[in-house]
């Protein structure tokens, strides 16, 4: 943590469908060194989305919403805009599974001292909103494209249908029934909770200026939660899937429906977006979860319902990605999670010498991998070398840039291609001759 400038991390572990361990390390902030515990509140970023999706499914079960109804039939304060003479028809199912072809991937948030928009100003992309208008940019229901904008439309739907503040609805529908008594969608966080909450940090443990950013897009990015409460949510969902009782107004079959493919051609065993959750694997190795990022915070929850396992990890630094991956890798080995034997590097030792060398592509991009004392470094173009941290089988992350490096086997002779993954784009380089 000190090496990677990460002030604090909190985590909680689920085993046999119960939270069996929880704890924290480090401090809540460089400028406020309260010890981090498993009950410390962090901004959870996009983990807000699946928690919100649970609330929507509770309303569906109550008969107040229909997943496949045109959302414009629910919206009263705003309407999904027409594209010229064409009026797209989109549904809650599509919005919550990122298949509505809506715009705006994510939201940067707003400084606490500055002006911040209403939700309607966010939807319309009007000042002081700092994001583009939310609109349908393709054919809904055809493909998956991640869209926080779509989740924001769904937030407006339930606010229009029920006519109540969003944090109040989430407290009533999900947080209170699951015992998440300190978690909240309040934006900004109340003063009493903010006093002990984690502070976000940018590069080199630089605190987010002015304190926590504010997210009017609460369903997409507004959840404050702790590791222990987030893991307890996961444990309760697992117990419901295993046939146990539920504190939610949600039946087992409706939770199962959230964890199924929503697009034609997708199937269990592939990676796909369910309703609110991202799913992968099959059988005992089936898992669902979500990552989160707000300004100065990173988070992850992953759950394996067939074996009753999982974890939640919250970090108060944007440099925490490799640490989160290390924690999940270690937990997978310790608790024998089913996917560990397929994905984790510790199971199959790596010979780093096979990766060392020069790589290039037909467009003239060149890179060099060097290694010494069990470490790898990447040098690309005229950039200085950067060290790489192992986070998975043949998969590495950088501590100083938002990118990953993968090595993919070309043939049985031990030759590998170098894959640079940055902002969702893969750049493949081949060994230089």
C-alpha positions as CSV (number, residue, x, y, z in Angstrom):
1,X,0.0,0.0,0.0
2,X,2.8,2.4,0.9
3,X,4.6,1.6,-2.4
4,X,1.5,2.3,-4.5
5,X,0.4,5.4,-2.5
6,X,-2.8,3.8,-1.3
7,X,-3.9,5.3,2.1
8,X,-6.5,2.7,3.0
9,X,-8.4,-0.5,2.0
10,X,-11.4,-2.3,3.6
11,X,-12.5,-5.8,2.7
12,X,-15.0,-8.5,3.8
13,X,-15.1,-12.1,2.8
14,X,-18.0,-14.4,2.2
15,X,-17.8,-18.2,2.7
16,X,-20.5,-20.7,3.1
17,X,-23.0,-17.8,2.4
18,X,-21.9,-15.9,5.5
19,X,-19.5,-13.0,6.1
20,X,-16.6,-14.9,7.8
21,X,-13.9,-12.1,7.9
22,X,-13.9,-8.4,7.7
23,X,-11.3,-5.8,8.3
24,X,-9.4,-2.7,7.2
25,X,-5.9,-1.5,6.7
26,X,-4.4,2.0,6.6
27,X,-6.1,5.3,7.1
28,X,-9.2,7.0,5.9
29,X,-7.2,9.9,4.5
30,X,-3.7,11.4,4.3
31,X,-5.1,14.5,5.8
32,X,-7.4,12.7,8.3
33,X,-5.6,9.6,9.6
34,X,-8.5,7.7,11.2
35,X,-7.9,4.0,11.0
36,X,-9.9,2.2,8.2
37,X,-12.2,-0.5,9.4
38,X,-14.7,-2.8,7.7
39,X,-17.4,-0.3,8.7
40,X,-15.7,2.8,7.1
41,X,-17.9,4.3,4.4
42,X,-16.4,4.6,0.9
43,X,-17.8,5.8,-2.4
44,X,-18.7,2.7,-4.3
45,X,-19.0,4.1,-7.8
46,X,-20.7,1.9,-10.3
47,X,-21.5,-0.8,-7.7
48,X,-24.4,1.6,-7.2
49,X,-25.9,0.2,-10.3
50,X,-26.6,-3.4,-9.3
51,X,-27.8,-2.3,-5.9
52,X,-30.2,0.0,-7.7
53,X,-31.2,-2.8,-10.0
54,X,-32.3,-4.9,-7.0
55,X,-34.7,-2.0,-6.1
56,X,-36.1,-2.0,-9.6
57,X,-36.7,-5.7,-9.4
58,X,-38.5,-5.3,-6.1
59,X,-40.8,-2.8,-7.8
60,X,-41.3,-5.1,-10.7
61,X,-42.3,-7.9,-8.3
62,X,-44.8,-5.5,-6.6
63,X,-46.4,-4.8,-10.0
64,X,-45.4,-1.2,-10.1
65,X,-43.0,-1.5,-13.0
66,X,-42.7,-3.8,-16.1
67,X,-39.2,-4.6,-17.3
68,X,-40.3,-4.6,-20.9
69,X,-42.6,-1.6,-21.0
70,X,-41.5,1.5,-23.0
71,X,-40.0,3.8,-20.3
72,X,-41.6,6.8,-21.9
73,X,-44.9,5.5,-20.6
74,X,-43.5,5.9,-17.1
75,X,-41.6,9.2,-17.5
76,X,-43.5,12.4,-16.7
77,X,-40.8,15.0,-16.0
78,X,-38.6,14.0,-19.0
79,X,-38.9,11.9,-22.1
80,X,-36.4,9.8,-24.1
81,X,-35.7,12.2,-27.0
82,X,-36.6,11.3,-30.6
83,X,-33.9,11.1,-33.2
84,X,-35.5,13.2,-35.9
85,X,-38.7,11.4,-36.9
86,X,-37.7,8.2,-35.2
87,X,-38.8,7.7,-31.5
88,X,-36.7,4.9,-29.9
89,X,-38.5,2.5,-27.6
90,X,-36.4,1.5,-24.7
91,X,-37.1,-0.6,-21.6
92,X,-35.9,-1.0,-18.1
93,X,-34.5,-4.4,-19.0
94,X,-32.4,-2.8,-21.7
95,X,-31.3,0.2,-19.5
96,X,-30.2,-2.1,-16.7
97,X,-28.4,-4.5,-18.9
98,X,-26.6,-1.8,-20.9
99,X,-28.4,-2.9,-24.1
100,X,-30.5,0.3,-24.7
101,X,-27.8,1.9,-27.0
102,X,-27.8,4.9,-24.7
103,X,-25.1,7.5,-24.6
104,X,-22.7,8.6,-21.8
105,X,-20.6,5.9,-20.4
106,X,-19.8,7.4,-17.0
107,X,-19.9,10.6,-14.9
108,X,-17.0,12.6,-13.5
109,X,-18.9,14.0,-10.6
110,X,-18.9,17.6,-9.2
111,X,-16.7,19.4,-6.7
112,X,-18.4,19.9,-3.4
113,X,-18.0,23.7,-3.6
114,X,-19.0,24.2,-7.1
115,X,-22.4,24.3,-8.9
116,X,-24.0,20.9,-9.5
117,X,-26.9,20.1,-11.8
118,X,-30.3,18.6,-11.2
119,X,-31.0,15.2,-12.6
120,X,-33.0,16.8,-15.4
121,X,-30.0,19.0,-16.3
122,X,-27.9,15.9,-16.4
123,X,-30.4,14.1,-18.7
124,X,-30.5,17.1,-21.0
125,X,-26.7,17.8,-20.8
126,X,-27.4,21.4,-19.8
127,X,-25.1,23.6,-17.6
128,X,-23.9,23.0,-15.0
129,X,-23.9,19.4,-16.1
130,X,-20.4,18.3,-17.3
131,X,-21.7,15.4,-19.4
132,X,-23.4,15.2,-22.8
133,X,-27.1,14.8,-23.3
134,X,-28.4,11.3,-22.7
135,X,-29.9,9.9,-25.9
136,X,-30.3,6.6,-27.8
137,X,-27.5,6.3,-30.4
138,X,-28.2,2.9,-31.9
139,X,-30.8,0.2,-32.1
140,X,-31.9,-0.9,-28.6
141,X,-31.7,-4.5,-27.7
142,X,-29.1,-5.4,-30.3
143,X,-25.8,-5.2,-28.5
144,X,-24.3,-4.4,-25.1
145,X,-22.6,-1.0,-24.6
146,X,-21.9,0.2,-21.0
147,X,-23.9,3.3,-20.3
148,X,-24.2,5.1,-17.0
149,X,-26.6,7.4,-18.9
150,X,-29.0,4.5,-19.3
151,X,-29.0,3.9,-15.5
152,X,-29.7,7.6,-15.0
153,X,-32.8,7.3,-17.2
154,X,-33.9,4.4,-15.0
155,X,-33.4,6.5,-11.9
156,X,-35.7,9.2,-13.3
157,X,-38.3,6.5,-14.1
158,X,-38.7,5.3,-10.5
159,X,-38.6,8.9,-9.2
160,X,-41.4,9.8,-11.6
161,X,-43.4,6.7,-10.8
162,X,-43.2,6.9,-7.0
163,X,-42.8,10.6,-6.6
164,X,-40.2,10.5,-3.8
165,X,-36.5,11.4,-3.3
166,X,-34.2,8.7,-4.7
167,X,-32.1,8.1,-1.5
168,X,-35.3,7.6,0.5
169,X,-36.6,5.0,-2.0
170,X,-33.3,3.1,-1.9
171,X,-33.2,3.2,1.9
172,X,-36.8,1.7,2.0
173,X,-36.5,-0.8,-0.9
174,X,-33.0,-2.2,-0.3
175,X,-30.7,-0.7,2.3
176,X,-32.9,-1.0,5.4
177,X,-34.3,-4.5,4.5
178,X,-30.7,-5.8,4.1
179,X,-29.5,-4.2,7.3
180,X,-27.3,-1.7,5.4
181,X,-28.0,0.9,8.0
182,X,-25.0,3.2,7.4
183,X,-25.0,2.8,3.6
184,X,-26.7,5.6,1.8
185,X,-27.3,7.2,-1.6
186,X,-27.3,10.7,-0.1
187,X,-25.4,13.2,-2.2
188,X,-23.7,15.0,-0.6
189,X,-23.0,12.7,2.4
190,X,-24.4,14.0,5.7
191,X,-21.9,15.8,8.0
192,X,-22.0,13.2,10.7
193,X,-21.3,10.4,8.3
194,X,-18.7,12.4,6.3
195,X,-16.7,13.0,9.5
196,X,-15.6,9.3,9.7
197,X,-15.9,8.4,6.0
198,X,-12.9,7.6,3.8
199,X,-11.4,10.4,1.7
200,X,-10.7,9.9,-2.0
201,X,-7.1,10.3,-3.3
202,X,-5.7,10.8,-6.8
203,X,-2.2,9.9,-7.9
204,X,0.5,9.7,-5.3
205,X,-2.0,9.9,-2.5
206,X,-3.0,13.5,-3.4
207,X,-6.4,14.1,-1.7
208,X,-9.3,14.9,-3.9
209,X,-9.5,18.7,-3.7
210,X,-12.4,20.1,-1.6
211,X,-13.5,16.7,-0.4
212,X,-15.7,14.0,-1.9
213,X,-17.2,14.7,-5.3
214,X,-21.0,14.8,-5.6
215,X,-22.9,12.6,-8.0
216,X,-26.5,13.6,-8.8
217,X,-26.5,10.5,-11.0
218,X,-27.1,8.5,-7.8
219,X,-28.3,5.2,-9.3
220,X,-25.2,5.1,-11.5
221,X,-22.5,6.3,-9.0
222,X,-24.0,7.7,-5.8
223,X,-23.7,4.8,-3.2
224,X,-21.7,5.2,-0.1
225,X,-21.2,1.9,1.6
226,X,-18.8,-0.2,3.8
227,X,-17.1,-3.4,3.0
228,X,-19.0,-5.3,5.7
229,X,-22.4,-4.1,4.6
230,X,-21.6,-4.7,0.9
231,X,-20.4,-8.2,1.6
232,X,-23.5,-8.8,3.8
233,X,-25.7,-7.8,0.8
234,X,-23.7,-10.4,-1.2
235,X,-24.2,-13.1,1.4
236,X,-27.9,-12.5,1.6
237,X,-28.3,-12.7,-2.2
238,X,-26.4,-16.0,-2.2
239,X,-28.6,-17.4,0.6
240,X,-31.7,-16.4,-1.4
241,X,-30.3,-18.1,-4.5
242,X,-29.7,-21.2,-2.5
243,X,-33.3,-21.3,-1.4
244,X,-33.0,-19.4,1.9
245,X,-35.3,-16.7,3.2
246,X,-35.1,-13.1,2.0
247,X,-35.6,-9.8,3.7
248,X,-36.3,-8.2,0.3
249,X,-39.5,-8.0,-1.5
250,X,-37.8,-10.2,-4.1
251,X,-38.4,-13.9,-4.9
252,X,-35.6,-16.3,-5.8
253,X,-36.8,-16.6,-9.4
254,X,-36.6,-12.9,-9.9
255,X,-33.1,-12.7,-8.6
256,X,-32.2,-15.6,-10.8
257,X,-33.7,-13.6,-13.8
258,X,-31.2,-10.8,-13.1
259,X,-28.3,-13.2,-13.6
260,X,-29.3,-14.5,-17.0
261,X,-28.3,-13.2,-20.4
262,X,-30.5,-10.5,-21.7
263,X,-29.5,-10.5,-25.4
264,X,-30.2,-13.1,-28.1
265,X,-27.1,-15.2,-28.7
266,X,-25.7,-14.9,-25.2
267,X,-25.6,-17.9,-22.9
268,X,-24.4,-18.9,-19.5
269,X,-20.7,-19.6,-19.6
270,X,-19.9,-16.5,-21.5
271,X,-19.3,-13.1,-20.0
272,X,-22.5,-11.1,-20.2
273,X,-24.4,-8.2,-18.6
274,X,-27.4,-9.4,-16.7
275,X,-29.8,-7.0,-15.0
276,X,-27.5,-4.8,-13.0
277,X,-24.8,-7.4,-12.6
278,X,-21.9,-8.6,-14.8
279,X,-21.8,-12.4,-15.0
280,X,-19.3,-15.1,-16.2
281,X,-18.6,-18.8,-15.9
282,X,-20.9,-21.7,-15.4
283,X,-21.7,-24.4,-12.8
284,X,-19.7,-23.9,-9.7
285,X,-17.5,-21.3,-11.4
286,X,-20.5,-19.1,-12.2
287,X,-20.0,-15.6,-10.6
288,X,-21.6,-12.2,-10.7
289,X,-20.3,-8.8,-9.6
290,X,-19.4,-5.3,-10.4
291,X,-16.5,-2.9,-10.3
292,X,-16.8,0.8,-9.1
293,X,-14.9,4.0,-9.6
294,X,-15.6,7.5,-8.3
295,X,-13.2,10.3,-8.1
296,X,-10.5,9.0,-5.7
297,X,-12.1,5.6,-5.0
298,X,-12.1,2.1,-6.5
299,X,-14.2,-0.9,-5.5
300,X,-15.1,-4.4,-6.5
301,X,-17.6,-7.1,-5.4
302,X,-17.6,-10.7,-6.8
303,X,-19.9,-13.5,-5.7
304,X,-19.9,-17.3,-6.4
305,X,-23.5,-18.4,-5.5
306,X,-23.0,-22.1,-6.2
307,X,-20.2,-22.4,-3.6
308,X,-21.5,-19.6,-1.3
309,X,-18.3,-17.5,-1.7
310,X,-17.2,-14.0,-2.6
311,X,-15.8,-10.7,-1.3
312,X,-16.1,-6.9,-1.3
313,X,-13.1,-4.6,-1.5
314,X,-13.1,-0.8,-1.2
315,X,-10.0,1.4,-1.7
316,X,-9.6,5.2,-1.3
317,X,-7.2,5.7,-4.2
318,X,-7.4,5.6,-8.0
319,X,-4.2,3.7,-7.9
320,X,-5.8,0.8,-6.1
321,X,-6.6,-1.4,-9.1
322,X,-3.6,-3.8,-8.9
323,X,-4.1,-4.1,-5.1
324,X,-7.7,-5.1,-5.5
325,X,-6.7,-7.7,-8.1
326,X,-4.0,-9.0,-5.8
327,X,-6.5,-9.3,-2.9
328,X,-9.0,-11.2,-5.0
329,X,-6.3,-13.5,-6.4
330,X,-5.2,-14.3,-2.8
331,X,-8.7,-14.9,-1.6
332,X,-9.4,-17.2,-4.6
333,X,-6.4,-19.3,-3.6
334,X,-7.1,-19.3,0.1
335,X,-10.8,-20.2,-0.2
336,X,-10.4,-22.3,-3.4
337,X,-12.8,-20.3,-5.5
338,X,-13.7,-22.4,-8.6
339,X,-12.4,-19.9,-11.2
340,X,-9.1,-19.6,-9.5
341,X,-7.7,-22.7,-11.2
342,X,-8.6,-21.2,-14.6
343,X,-7.4,-17.6,-14.1
344,X,-4.9,-17.0,-11.4
345,X,-1.2,-16.9,-12.1
346,X,-0.1,-18.6,-8.9
347,X,-1.6,-21.9,-10.1
348,X,0.7,-22.1,-13.1
349,X,4.2,-20.6,-12.6
350,X,5.3,-18.2,-15.2
351,X,8.6,-18.1,-16.9
352,X,9.2,-14.3,-17.3
353,X,12.1,-14.9,-19.7
354,X,9.5,-16.0,-22.3
355,X,8.0,-12.5,-22.2
356,X,11.3,-10.5,-22.4
357,X,12.1,-9.0,-25.9
358,X,11.0,-6.5,-28.5
359,X,7.5,-6.3,-30.0
360,X,6.1,-4.3,-32.9
361,X,3.0,-4.0,-35.1
362,X,2.4,-3.1,-38.7
363,X,1.6,0.5,-37.8
364,X,5.1,1.1,-36.4
365,X,4.3,0.9,-32.6
366,X,7.2,-0.7,-30.8
367,X,7.6,-1.9,-27.3
368,X,10.3,-3.6,-25.2
369,X,9.8,-5.9,-22.2
370,X,12.7,-6.2,-19.9
371,X,13.0,-8.3,-16.8
372,X,15.2,-8.5,-13.7
373,X,14.8,-10.3,-10.4
374,X,11.3,-11.6,-11.1
375,X,9.9,-8.3,-12.3
376,X,8.9,-7.0,-15.7
377,X,9.2,-3.5,-17.2
378,X,7.5,-2.0,-20.2
379,X,9.1,0.6,-22.4
380,X,7.0,1.8,-25.3
381,X,8.0,4.4,-27.9
382,X,9.9,7.2,-26.3
383,X,8.2,6.8,-22.9
384,X,10.3,6.0,-19.9
385,X,10.1,2.4,-18.6
386,X,7.2,1.5,-16.3
387,X,7.1,-1.4,-13.9
388,X,4.4,-4.1,-14.3
389,X,2.5,-5.8,-11.5
390,X,1.2,-9.4,-11.9
391,X,-2.6,-9.4,-11.4
392,X,-3.6,-12.6,-13.2
393,X,-2.4,-15.4,-15.4
394,X,-0.1,-13.7,-18.0
395,X,-1.8,-10.5,-17.1
396,X,-0.1,-7.4,-15.6
397,X,-1.1,-3.9,-14.6
398,X,0.8,-0.7,-14.4
399,X,0.9,1.3,-11.1
400,X,1.4,4.6,-13.0
401,X,-1.0,4.4,-15.9
402,X,-4.5,3.1,-16.5
403,X,-3.6,0.1,-18.6
404,X,-2.9,-3.6,-18.5
405,X,-0.5,-5.8,-20.4
406,X,-1.3,-9.4,-21.4
407,X,0.8,-12.1,-23.1
408,X,-1.0,-14.4,-25.4
409,X,0.6,-17.6,-26.7
410,X,1.2,-17.7,-30.4
411,X,2.4,-21.3,-30.7
412,X,3.9,-24.2,-28.6
413,X,7.4,-22.8,-29.1
414,X,7.0,-20.4,-26.3
415,X,6.4,-17.3,-28.4
416,X,3.9,-14.7,-27.2
417,X,2.2,-11.6,-28.6
418,X,2.1,-8.5,-26.4
419,X,-1.4,-7.1,-25.8
420,X,-1.8,-3.5,-24.5
421,X,-5.2,-2.9,-23.0
422,X,-6.1,0.8,-22.4
423,X,-9.5,2.5,-22.1
424,X,-11.1,-0.7,-23.3
425,X,-9.0,-0.9,-26.5
426,X,-6.6,-3.7,-27.3
427,X,-3.4,-3.0,-29.2
428,X,-1.7,-6.3,-30.2
429,X,2.1,-6.3,-30.9
430,X,4.0,-9.3,-32.3
431,X,7.5,-10.4,-31.5
432,X,10.0,-8.5,-33.5
433,X,12.0,-10.5,-36.0
